[in-house]
Amino acid sequence: MSEIIIIGAAIIDILVRPASAAVFETGSYAAEDIRMALGADALNEAIILSKMGKKVRLETIIGDDSAGRFIIRQCRKSKVILEERQIRKDIPTGINVVLVGEDGERSFLTNPAGSLRKLTIKDIRMPFDNDAKILCFASIFVFPELRTKQLVRIFSQAKDQGITVCADLTKCKNEETVFDMAEVFSYIDYLFANEEEASLLTGEKDRVKAAAALLLSGAKHVIVKCGRDGCLVKTAVEEYMVPARKDAVCIDTTGAGDSFAAGFIYALSEGENLEQCAQFANECGAKAVGVLGATEWIL
């Protein structure tokens, strides 16, 4: 049984830092650090929460290959629940090459044939564990087969079981609007988005107006991740900024949002209030950007 269920992608990241276009001119370039690490939102969140002592089930798919077996070993080591049914023989495990610049910002090389975007409703075991208290869908808009109808089914099942629903956005892929997502958002208790994601979906450039539009669409609590500024929290009755750590050093932004979400969910599961959840989320995000890789700060 699991206390927290995380739904989303699980892949391998090959991180290169610092990456430079000079490699295309010279044919070889000496990067300071090249390493293999766990990657993708759901896997990152699951590993972090499990390392914090939570019982976590990861609903994802991976390939029956060396990359998939590496993920399985790491999940078992971290006590994340991942079952045999989630291993697919017909697709390879997703692998991303993450090129990290001097400023910590990233560019990606991805394999569209891999498992990254292949999750379907059939891959998610429902009903959920009876002991589950929180469900997080780690990235809306990542999976072509999980659109409005499927998300409503997942979230309504969770609500029927009395489970708190969290969800994190990515950039909308098909010009979706906040109005298109209203039915989905009406089931979400805590909605996370960074400023760019919130702006793209709502059409609002101002973070406060974007958060207000997300709230009006039905989400109960909206948390906008604002990088060095911390995060904006908005509900029907309150609105405030929670500042980021001023001493944070940015090495690599990979997984910062995932660490933020995991920190928020952990604090929520411990009964902390909304502001305390946001503060702890900021702390986890700050720790994540200080190292190379999404989960290295806690492993």
N, C-alpha and C positions, 0 to 999 in steps of 0.2 A: 504494500500500500504506500501511497505517496501523499505528502502534505501539499506539494506544489507541482503543477503540471506545466511544462513549457512546450509549446508547439512551434515548429519552424525548421530551419535548415541547420545541417551539421556538415562541415567540410574541413579541409586542411588548408592552412595558409602557408605559403612560402614567402617569407618577409625579407626584403632587401633594403638596407639603409646604410648610407644615403644613396638613393638611386639617381643616376645622371644620364642625360641624353648623350653624353660623351662616349658611352659604350658603342653607339652606332657609328661613331667616327673612328674610334681606335680599335674596335673589335674585342677589347677586353678592358675591364674597369674594376679597380680594387675597392669594393664596398667595405665599409667598416664592419658590418654585421649581416650575415645571411643565415636564416634559421627556419626550421619547420615548426609550426605551432597549430594548435586547435583554432578553428575559425567558424564563422557564421553566428548570427545572433542567438539562436536558440541554444546551440551547444555552449556558447560562451556563458549565457545566463545560467544554464543548468549547472555547469561546472562551478561557477562562482557561488551559487546558492548552496550547492552540496558541500563545498569547502567551508561554508559558514555554518554547517551543521544541519541543514534542512534535508528532508527526504524528498527527492526530486525525481519525477518521471519525465523523460524526454520523448516527445512524439515527433519523430523525424524518419527519414530514410537514408540509408547509406548503401554503397555498392559492396559486392562480395569480392573485395580486392585488398591490396596491402594498405591502402589509405583507410579503407573502412575498418580493417582490423586494428589499425593504430587508434582510431577513434574508440572502438570497442574497449581496447585495453585501458585507455585513459578514463573512459566512463566507469569501468569497473574499479579502477584505482581510486577514483573520486566518489564511488558509490552512487553514481547516477544510474537510474533504472533505464536500461535499453534492452529490448527483447529481440530474439531471433527473427520474429516476424517482420522486423524493420530492415532486414538485410535483403537487398534486391540483387538478383543475378543478371538482370537485363540492362542495368545502367552502371557506369563507373561512379565512384565517389567524387564529388566535386573537389577541385583543387584550384585555389586562387593564387596567383603571384601578386603580391602586394608591394608596390614600389613606393617607398617612404622617402619623401623629400627632406631637405635640411630643416624645414620648418615643421616637420611632423605630419604634414598633409599627405594624402595617399592617392595613388592611381592603381587601377586593377587590371590584370589580365585574367579573364575568366574562360571557362570551358562550357559552352551552352549545352553540350551533350551530357554533362555531369549531373549529379543529383541535386545541385543547389536549388533549382526551381521546379523540381518534379513532384513535390508532395501533393497528394490528393486527399479527398475526404475519406476514401477507403483505407488510407494509411493511418487514420486516427481512430484509436479504440474508444468507442462510446457505448454505454455511459461511462463516465469517468470514475476513478477510484472513489469509494464511499468516504474515505478519510480526507479527500482533497479539499483544501480550503481556498486556494488561489489558483487560477489558470491564467497564463500569459501567452497570448499569441505574439510571437516575437517580432514579426514584421509583416504588416498588412501591405499588400501590393507586390510581394515577391513572387507568389505562386500563381501562374496563369489558371490553374484548375481550382483555385480557392477564391472565388469571387463572392459577390454579395450573398447569393443564395446559400452557398456553402458556409460562409462565415456566420450567417444568421443561425444556421442549424447548429454549428459548434457552440456559439455563445448562448443560444437559448437553452441548449442541453445543460450547459454549465449553470445557468441561472435557475433552471428547474431543480438542480441538485443543491442549490444554496451556495454555489461557489462564487467568490469574488472574481470578476473578470478584468484583467489588464490587457492592454495591447499597445504595441509600438508601431509607428508608421515608418515607411520608407518613402522615397519619391514615387508619386503616382505615375503609372506607366502608360495609361490609356486615356489621359486627359480627364480622369475622374474629377468630380467636384465634391465639395462637402455635402451638397444636396443628394448626390448619388449614394453617399455613404450613410445617410441619416438613419436608415433602419438598422444597419450594422452597429453604428455608434450608440444607438439607444440601449444596447445591452452592455455597454462598456462602463465599468465603474471608474477606471483610471486609464486615461489615454495619454501616451507619451508621443512627442514629436519634436524634432529639432526645428529651428526657425525656418530653414529652407523648405522642409517638408510641409510645415503648417502653411506657409505662404503659397506654395504651389497648389495645395488642395483648396484653400479658401479664396485665393486671389487677393489676399490682404498682405501688404508689405510690412505693416506695423505688427509687431509680435503680440501686442495686447488685443488688437482687433482680430488677428488670426485666432488667438485663443478663445475670444468671445464667440467667433463663428463656429469653432469646434464644439464649444459648450452648447450653443443653440441647436446644434445638430443632434444632441441627445446624450453625449458623454457626460457623466456625473462630475468628474474631476479632470481637468486638463493641465498637463505639465509640459511646458515648452522648454526644451534644453537649449540654453543660450551660450554654450561654450565658456569662454573666460568670464562672462557675466554671471554665470550660475544658471538658475532656472526660474521661469515664471510659473506661478501656481494660480489657477483661476477656477473658482467654483461659482455657484449661483449667488453666494453671499459674501465671498471674499476674493481678493486679488492682491498678490504681493510677489516680490522678487526674493529669492533666497540666494545670497551671493556665493560665488565659488571661492575656493581656497586661494588666497593671494600668493602663496609661496609655491604653487604648483609649477613644475617644469615640464614642458611638452617635448617629449622625445618621439612619440608615435601616437596618433589619434585612433589607431585601429582598436575597435572594441570599446571605445570610451562610452558610447551610448548604451552598449550592452551592459557594461559595468554599472552605469548609472541606473538602468532599469532593474538590474539584479539587486543593487543596494536599496532601491526604493521598495521592492517587493519583500526583501528580507525585513526591513524595518516595519513594513505593513503587517507582516506575519507575526511580528513580535508585539503588536498592539500599539505601536507608536502613533502619534497624531500626524496630521498631514505635513506640517512644517518640519517635524523631526524626520519624516520619511524623505522629504526633499533634501534636507541637510545631509543625511547619510548617503543619499544618492550622489550628491555633489562630491562627497568625500571619496566614494568609490571611483567615480569618473576621474578625479584628480590623480588617484593612485594608478589608474590604468594608463593615462597619457605619459606617465613618468618612466615607462619601460617599453621595450619593443615587444609587440604581441598583445593579443586581446586579454589573455588571462594570466600572463606571467607574473603579475603583481601578487597573485594569491596562491599560485601553485607551489 
